[in-house]
Amino acid sequence: MGELIDFPSNGHTCSGYLAVPASGSGPGVIVIQEWWGLVPHITDVCGRFAAEGFVALAPDLYHGRQTTEPDEAGKLMMALNLEQAGRDLSGAIDHLRSLEAVTSDGVGVIGFCMGGGLAMLVGTMRPDAVVAIAPFYGVIPWEAVEPDWSKLTAKVRGHFAAEDGFFPPDKVKALEEQLIELGKDVELVVHPGVDHAFFNDTRPEVYHPETAAEAWRATISFFRETIR
C-alpha cells in the first residue's frame, strides 16, 4: 500500500513515504512527522489514511535521520533548518497535487508534536493549497517562529492533551482565541486525562487507545467533509 519515493523540492530532491488506497485514487493528505523522524509510526499513519481512501504523503524532513532517543530527537528538531523544511513541505504538497491518483485540488495536513506545529505553519505558507489542518498536540518549539496567522485560510480541527507539559491547555486556549479573533475557522479540542503523544501506539507509556480512536474518527470525518 505504501512506498518510499523521491520528489522535487525547490531545486533539490526530498524523499518521503507515499500510500495510495486500494481503489487507486482519493483526496490528498500530507502527514508530518514527530521529532523522531520518518519512523514506522508515521508510515503506519499514512497506511491508515490509505485504508480510509486518502492518498497520503509523509516527507522526510530529516533526510534519512531518525532516532528513538529523546535527547537525540531534541537535537535533530532544534537543528532542523526551517527554511529547508518549508521548501520540503511545499514540494511535497506540489508533488501530491500533481499525482493522477489525487482527486482533490486542495490537500489536508496532519502533524504530530513538532509536525503539528509545522502543519499550522505550512497552512500560512500555502493557503493556495492547504484546505484542512489537523494538528495533534502541535508545538512550534522554535521561539523565533511566529506564523503570520492572517494568511491562514484552511479550516483547523486540532487535538491536544490536558496533561501535556509541552503545550498545556492554557496555551491551546490562547491560540484558539487568537485565531478566532482573526476570523479563522478553528476548533482545538483538549482531551481530558491524556498526555502528549496519546495517539502514538508505539509509545505505551503515553498511548491512550480510546482517545486516539476518537481523535482519528473526528479527523477522518473532518478531512472527508473538507478536502475537495
C-alpha positions as a Markdown table, in Angstrom:
| # | Residue | x | y | z |
|---|---|---|---|---|
| 1 | Met | 0.0 | 0.0 | 0.0 |
| 2 | Gly | 3.0 | 2.3 | 0.6 |
| 3 | Glu | 6.4 | 3.0 | -0.8 |
| 4 | Leu | 9.4 | 5.3 | -0.4 |
| 5 | Ile | 9.6 | 7.9 | -3.1 |
| 6 | Asp | 11.7 | 10.9 | -4.2 |
| 7 | Phe | 10.1 | 14.2 | -5.3 |
| 8 | Pro | 11.4 | 17.6 | -6.4 |
| 9 | Ser | 11.7 | 20.3 | -3.8 |
| 10 | Asn | 12.8 | 23.7 | -4.9 |
| 11 | Gly | 15.8 | 22.7 | -6.9 |
| 12 | His | 16.8 | 19.6 | -4.9 |
| 13 | Thr | 15.2 | 16.2 | -4.1 |
| 14 | Cys | 13.4 | 15.1 | -1.0 |
| 15 | Ser | 12.3 | 11.7 | -0.1 |
| 16 | Gly | 9.1 | 10.6 | 1.6 |
| 17 | Tyr | 6.6 | 7.8 | 2.1 |
| 18 | Leu | 3.6 | 7.6 | -0.2 |
| 19 | Ala | 0.5 | 5.4 | 0.5 |
| 20 | Val | -2.3 | 5.0 | -2.1 |
| 21 | Pro | -5.7 | 3.4 | -1.4 |
| 22 | Ala | -6.6 | 0.1 | -2.9 |
| 23 | Ser | -9.1 | 2.0 | -5.1 |
| 24 | Gly | -6.1 | 3.7 | -6.7 |
| 25 | Ser | -7.2 | 7.3 | -6.0 |
| 26 | Gly | -8.5 | 9.6 | -3.3 |
| 27 | Pro | -8.1 | 13.1 | -1.7 |
| 28 | Gly | -4.6 | 14.2 | -0.8 |
| 29 | Val | -3.2 | 14.4 | 2.7 |
| 30 | Ile | 0.3 | 15.4 | 3.9 |
| 31 | Val | 1.5 | 13.7 | 7.1 |
| 32 | Ile | 4.2 | 15.5 | 9.1 |
| 33 | Gln | 6.5 | 13.6 | 11.4 |
| 34 | Glu | 7.2 | 14.0 | 15.1 |
| 35 | Trp | 10.6 | 14.9 | 16.3 |
| 36 | Trp | 11.7 | 11.2 | 15.9 |
| 37 | Gly | 11.9 | 11.4 | 12.1 |
| 38 | Leu | 10.1 | 9.4 | 9.4 |
| 39 | Val | 9.7 | 6.4 | 11.7 |
| 40 | Pro | 7.3 | 3.4 | 11.3 |
| 41 | His | 4.6 | 5.1 | 13.3 |
| 42 | Ile | 4.4 | 7.9 | 10.7 |
| 43 | Thr | 4.4 | 5.5 | 7.7 |
| 44 | Asp | 1.7 | 3.5 | 9.5 |
| 45 | Val | -0.4 | 6.6 | 9.8 |
| 46 | Cys | 0.0 | 7.0 | 6.0 |
| 47 | Gly | -1.2 | 3.5 | 5.6 |
| 48 | Arg | -4.2 | 4.1 | 7.8 |
| 49 | Phe | -5.2 | 7.1 | 5.6 |
| 50 | Ala | -4.9 | 5.0 | 2.5 |
| 51 | Ala | -7.2 | 2.4 | 4.1 |
| 52 | Glu | -9.7 | 5.2 | 4.6 |
| 53 | Gly | -9.5 | 6.2 | 0.9 |
| 54 | Phe | -6.9 | 9.0 | 1.0 |
| 55 | Val | -3.6 | 9.4 | -0.8 |
| 56 | Ala | -1.1 | 10.2 | 1.9 |
| 57 | Leu | 2.5 | 11.5 | 1.6 |
| 58 | Ala | 4.9 | 12.0 | 4.6 |
| 59 | Pro | 8.0 | 13.9 | 3.6 |
| 60 | Asp | 11.2 | 13.0 | 5.3 |
| 61 | Leu | 12.2 | 16.3 | 6.9 |
| 62 | Tyr | 15.4 | 14.9 | 8.5 |
| 63 | His | 16.6 | 13.4 | 5.1 |
| 64 | Gly | 17.2 | 9.9 | 6.3 |
| 65 | Arg | 18.0 | 10.5 | 10.0 |
| 66 | Gln | 15.7 | 9.2 | 12.8 |
| 67 | Thr | 16.0 | 8.1 | 16.4 |
| 68 | Thr | 14.2 | 6.6 | 19.3 |
| 69 | Glu | 16.2 | 8.5 | 21.9 |
| 70 | Pro | 14.5 | 11.7 | 23.3 |
| 71 | Asp | 17.8 | 13.6 | 23.6 |
| 72 | Glu | 18.8 | 12.9 | 20.1 |
| 73 | Ala | 15.3 | 13.7 | 18.8 |
| 74 | Gly | 15.5 | 17.1 | 20.5 |
| 75 | Lys | 18.9 | 17.8 | 18.9 |
| 76 | Leu | 17.5 | 16.8 | 15.4 |
| 77 | Met | 14.5 | 19.0 | 15.9 |
| 78 | Met | 16.4 | 22.1 | 17.0 |
| 79 | Ala | 18.9 | 21.6 | 14.2 |
| 80 | Leu | 16.1 | 21.5 | 11.6 |
| 81 | Asn | 16.5 | 24.2 | 9.0 |
| 82 | Leu | 13.0 | 25.7 | 9.0 |
| 83 | Glu | 13.5 | 27.3 | 5.6 |
| 84 | Gln | 14.5 | 24.0 | 4.1 |
| 85 | Ala | 11.7 | 22.2 | 5.9 |
| 86 | Gly | 9.2 | 24.7 | 4.5 |
| 87 | Arg | 10.6 | 24.1 | 1.0 |
| 88 | Asp | 10.3 | 20.3 | 1.5 |
| 89 | Leu | 6.7 | 20.6 | 2.7 |
| 90 | Ser | 5.8 | 22.9 | -0.1 |
| 91 | Gly | 7.4 | 20.5 | -2.6 |
| 92 | Ala | 5.5 | 17.6 | -1.0 |
| 93 | Ile | 2.2 | 19.5 | -1.5 |
| 94 | Asp | 3.0 | 20.2 | -5.1 |
| 95 | His | 4.0 | 16.6 | -5.8 |
| 96 | Leu | 0.9 | 15.3 | -4.1 |
| 97 | Arg | -1.4 | 17.5 | -6.1 |
| 98 | Ser | 0.4 | 16.5 | -9.3 |
| 99 | Leu | -0.4 | 12.8 | -8.9 |
| 100 | Glu | -3.1 | 11.3 | -11.1 |
| 101 | Ala | -4.2 | 9.3 | -8.0 |
| 102 | Val | -5.1 | 12.5 | -6.1 |
| 103 | Thr | -8.7 | 13.6 | -6.8 |
| 104 | Ser | -8.7 | 16.8 | -4.7 |
| 105 | Asp | -7.4 | 20.2 | -5.7 |
| 106 | Gly | -6.7 | 21.2 | -2.1 |
| 107 | Val | -4.9 | 19.0 | 0.5 |
| 108 | Gly | -5.3 | 18.2 | 4.1 |
| 109 | Val | -2.3 | 18.4 | 6.5 |
| 110 | Ile | -1.9 | 16.4 | 9.7 |
| 111 | Gly | 1.1 | 16.6 | 12.0 |
| 112 | Phe | 2.1 | 15.4 | 15.4 |
| 113 | Cys | 4.0 | 17.3 | 18.1 |
| 114 | Met | 6.7 | 19.2 | 16.1 |
| 115 | Gly | 4.7 | 18.1 | 13.0 |
| 116 | Gly | 1.5 | 19.6 | 14.4 |
| 117 | Gly | 3.2 | 23.0 | 14.7 |
| 118 | Leu | 4.7 | 22.7 | 11.2 |
| 119 | Ala | 1.2 | 21.8 | 9.9 |
| 120 | Met | -0.1 | 25.1 | 11.2 |
| 121 | Leu | 3.0 | 26.9 | 9.8 |
| 122 | Val | 2.6 | 25.4 | 6.3 |
| 123 | Gly | -1.0 | 26.4 | 6.3 |
| 124 | Thr | 0.1 | 30.0 | 6.5 |
| 125 | Met | 2.7 | 29.4 | 3.8 |
| 126 | Arg | 0.5 | 27.6 | 1.3 |
| 127 | Pro | -3.0 | 29.0 | 1.7 |
| 128 | Asp | -3.5 | 28.3 | -2.0 |
| 129 | Ala | -3.3 | 24.6 | -1.4 |
| 130 | Val | -4.0 | 23.7 | 2.2 |
| 131 | Val | -7.7 | 23.5 | 3.0 |
| 132 | Ala | -7.8 | 21.4 | 6.2 |
| 133 | Ile | -5.3 | 21.1 | 9.1 |
| 134 | Ala | -5.4 | 18.6 | 12.0 |
| 135 | Pro | -2.6 | 19.4 | 14.4 |
| 136 | Phe | -2.2 | 16.7 | 17.1 |
| 137 | Tyr | -0.6 | 18.2 | 20.2 |
| 138 | Gly | 1.1 | 20.6 | 17.9 |
| 139 | Val | 4.1 | 22.5 | 19.1 |
| 140 | Ile | 6.1 | 25.2 | 17.4 |
| 141 | Pro | 9.3 | 24.8 | 19.5 |
| 142 | Trp | 11.4 | 27.5 | 17.8 |
| 143 | Glu | 11.0 | 30.7 | 19.8 |
| 144 | Ala | 11.7 | 33.0 | 16.9 |
| 145 | Val | 8.9 | 31.4 | 14.8 |
| 146 | Glu | 5.6 | 33.2 | 14.8 |
| 147 | Pro | 3.4 | 32.3 | 11.8 |
| 148 | Asp | 1.5 | 35.1 | 10.0 |
| 149 | Trp | -1.8 | 33.8 | 11.1 |
| 150 | Ser | -3.6 | 36.4 | 8.9 |
| 151 | Lys | -2.6 | 34.2 | 5.9 |
| 152 | Leu | -4.3 | 31.1 | 7.3 |
| 153 | Thr | -7.4 | 30.1 | 5.2 |
| 154 | Ala | -7.7 | 26.4 | 6.0 |
| 155 | Lys | -10.1 | 25.0 | 8.5 |
| 156 | Val | -8.4 | 23.7 | 11.6 |
| 157 | Arg | -9.6 | 20.9 | 13.9 |
| 158 | Gly | -6.9 | 20.1 | 16.5 |
| 159 | His | -6.5 | 17.5 | 19.2 |
| 160 | Phe | -4.5 | 18.3 | 22.3 |
| 161 | Ala | -3.9 | 16.7 | 25.7 |
| 162 | Ala | -4.9 | 18.0 | 29.1 |
| 163 | Glu | -1.8 | 16.6 | 30.8 |
| 164 | Asp | 0.6 | 17.9 | 28.1 |
| 165 | Gly | 3.7 | 19.7 | 29.6 |
| 166 | Phe | 4.9 | 20.8 | 26.1 |
| 167 | Phe | 1.8 | 22.6 | 25.0 |
| 168 | Pro | -0.6 | 22.9 | 28.0 |
| 169 | Pro | -4.3 | 23.7 | 27.8 |
| 170 | Asp | -3.9 | 27.4 | 28.6 |
| 171 | Lys | -1.7 | 27.8 | 25.6 |
| 172 | Val | -4.1 | 25.8 | 23.4 |
| 173 | Lys | -6.9 | 28.1 | 24.6 |
| 174 | Ala | -4.9 | 31.2 | 23.9 |
| 175 | Leu | -4.0 | 30.1 | 20.4 |
| 176 | Glu | -7.6 | 29.2 | 19.6 |
| 177 | Glu | -8.9 | 32.5 | 20.9 |
| 178 | Gln | -6.2 | 34.4 | 18.9 |
| 179 | Leu | -7.2 | 32.6 | 15.7 |
| 180 | Ile | -10.9 | 33.0 | 16.2 |
| 181 | Glu | -10.5 | 36.7 | 16.8 |
| 182 | Leu | -8.8 | 36.8 | 13.4 |
| 183 | Gly | -11.9 | 35.2 | 11.9 |
| 184 | Lys | -10.4 | 31.8 | 11.4 |
| 185 | Asp | -12.4 | 28.6 | 11.4 |
| 186 | Val | -10.7 | 26.8 | 14.3 |
| 187 | Glu | -11.6 | 24.3 | 16.9 |
| 188 | Leu | -8.9 | 22.9 | 19.2 |
| 189 | Val | -10.1 | 20.1 | 21.4 |
| 190 | Val | -8.3 | 19.4 | 24.7 |
| 191 | His | -8.8 | 15.7 | 25.6 |
| 192 | Pro | -9.0 | 15.1 | 29.4 |
| 193 | Gly | -6.8 | 12.7 | 31.2 |
| 194 | Val | -4.3 | 12.1 | 28.5 |
| 195 | Asp | -0.7 | 13.1 | 27.9 |
| 196 | His | 1.4 | 14.4 | 25.0 |
| 197 | Ala | 1.6 | 11.8 | 22.2 |
| 198 | Phe | -1.5 | 10.0 | 23.2 |
| 199 | Phe | -2.0 | 9.0 | 19.6 |
| 200 | Asn | 1.4 | 7.2 | 19.2 |
| 201 | Asp | 0.7 | 3.5 | 19.7 |
| 202 | Thr | 4.5 | 2.7 | 19.7 |
| 203 | Arg | 4.8 | 4.5 | 23.0 |
| 204 | Pro | 2.8 | 2.5 | 25.5 |
| 205 | Glu | 3.7 | 4.9 | 28.4 |
| 206 | Val | 1.5 | 7.6 | 26.9 |
| 207 | Tyr | -0.7 | 5.9 | 24.2 |
| 208 | His | -4.4 | 6.2 | 25.0 |
| 209 | Pro | -6.3 | 3.9 | 22.6 |
| 210 | Glu | -9.8 | 5.3 | 23.3 |
| 211 | Thr | -8.8 | 8.9 | 22.9 |
| 212 | Ala | -6.6 | 8.1 | 19.9 |
| 213 | Ala | -9.6 | 6.3 | 18.2 |
| 214 | Glu | -11.9 | 9.3 | 19.0 |
| 215 | Ala | -9.5 | 11.8 | 17.6 |
| 216 | Trp | -8.8 | 9.6 | 14.5 |
| 217 | Arg | -12.6 | 9.3 | 13.7 |
| 218 | Ala | -13.0 | 13.0 | 14.1 |
| 219 | Thr | -10.1 | 13.7 | 11.8 |
| 220 | Ile | -11.2 | 11.3 | 9.1 |
| 221 | Ser | -14.7 | 12.8 | 9.1 |
| 222 | Phe | -13.3 | 16.4 | 9.0 |
| 223 | Phe | -11.0 | 15.6 | 6.1 |
| 224 | Arg | -13.8 | 13.8 | 4.2 |
| 225 | Glu | -16.0 | 16.9 | 4.6 |
| 226 | Thr | -13.4 | 19.5 | 3.8 |
| 227 | Ile | -10.8 | 18.2 | 1.2 |
| 228 | Arg | -12.2 | 18.7 | -2.3 |
